[in-house]
Each structure stands twice: as structure tokens, then as C-alpha cells.
Amino acid sequence: MSMFRDNAVRLAIAPIAWTNDDMPELGGGNTFEQCISEMALAGYEGSEVGNKYPRSPELLHKALELRGLSIASAWFSAFLTVRPYEETAEAFRAHRDFLHEMGAKVIVVSEQGRSIQGQMDTPLFADKPVFTEADWAALAAGLSGLGRLAAEKGMTLVYHHHMGTGVQTAAEIARLMELTDPNEVSLLYDTGHLAFSGENPLEVLREHLPRIKHVHLKDIRPEVVKRVKAENLSFLQAVKAGAFTVPGDGCIAFGEIFAELAASPYTGWFVVEAEQDPALADPLEYAIKARRYIREHSGL
């Protein structure tokens, strides 16, 4: 029996397990059709958008409808700390309009100014970017503007805290929430990025629950994270080494997290998102493993 109210939460999975957006060579041979067919086969009803997905709403709608899938959201890279606001806003409008046509309600935004997440040889922990006061001011003002653009279409901006960026730690998340208006900027809660960063995902969930409008479910392999720190590996090297995995295959206690979310007014998507090398972690196998674990521990 589900601990969640009827239809309050829907379950999706991200295509990054099939083909990696940052490292397209991972899963390069996996087709768009294979990806969405296996998502449906594993028992999911939604997806985020990957780099092999058609950008024609008509074509994408048809392919998804054949498999009973919907689009939950898609990643958007902002550069508010390093480029003029209007440059990011223009790209955001096009992204917003595409997602709106696909029926999505939230837009995932991550600030990539000063980010090292896409740099193959930059140590993840030693070289983590730290925002200046000017960076924080530009980020907060820019996100507020993007949040108002999202609201024009009845959509919500959800900010994705992320390893290797200026908003990674619990303290940085708290600062961003303090600097922004809840009516303009909401939070994407990602269990794996919090655990990887050394934070307690349950504590962060409790602190920011009213602001959380989108959830990414991923787990970590602690022995790999330990190696990432010891060997000064980059984020991309960490992914290739298997730092991330699906819920139930790592060390995060999701039962308490599910209970906390179930007791809250949260409605929206849970998205399984665990970027791994598909040659080492078969995407369908891990999608099924995650689906079973979530059913067993939440009833979803």
C-alpha cells in the first residue's frame, strides 16, 4: 500500500543512465527509442529530456504516448554569474516554451558559471568553486527573473544544487533560499548530490521542505566517494568510477526520506537519476532494481 496520497506523486527516470549528456561516449550506441522503451518496460511513467530526444514537441509527444510516458522536466544551464542576464533569459524562454508544450510543470535550473562539473581533470573537492558576494547577488537576481518568466506559463523554476558548482553544500543551499523569493525560486532536492557532498539528505529535506517542488532520487557508493576524495578525482571521473547508483544500491536510508515526503503536502515527480557507465551498469537492470526498491519502501 502506498504511503503517498493518490496521484500526489508520479515516478519518472532520467535518460542519463542510458546516454550521458556530459560524456556522450557513455551509452553512445543506445538509441532514444531503446531508452524510452526500457523506461516504460521497467514501470516508469515519466522521463526527463536527454540529448538524443527529438526537440520537436510533435515527434516527442508521439514517441512518448506510444509508451505511456510524460515529460517531467529538463535541465537548463544558467550562466548568471558570468554573462549578461538577457543572454541566459533568451535561452531560458525557448527552453521554457518547449517544456510547456510537453506538459511539464517545473523547469530544472543549475548555475554553471564557475562550475567544474564538466571538466574531466579538475579535482571535485579541492577545486570546488566558491561564489563571491557579487556572484550571489547576480545569481539571486537572475534566478528571480527566470522564475518570473517561468510563472508566465504557469510553471515553476526548481533550482538544482549540484556537485562541482557554487551551490553544492547545505549552507550554500540555505543561502540561496534566503536570498530568493519562494514565489519565484523553488528547490530541486537531490539525495545523491547531498550525500556525495557530505551532507545529511534528511536534514536538508526537513529544513527546506516547503520550497521543494521536484525530487531526484539517487544513491551513492561510499567506497567510491572516498576514493574520489583520496585521489583528487573530477566529477566526471567520479561518475565513470561509479560514485552514483540507484536507490537501494548504495548507502542512503530512503525509508525516512519517503516517510517525510509522504507526510508533507508535496506533489509532483520523483525522478530516479543515477548517472553511471551503461557498459558497466545495464540501464534496464538498474531501472528495474530502483523501481522495485521504491515500491517496497514507499508503496509507489
Disulfide bonds with the S-S distance in Angstrom:
none
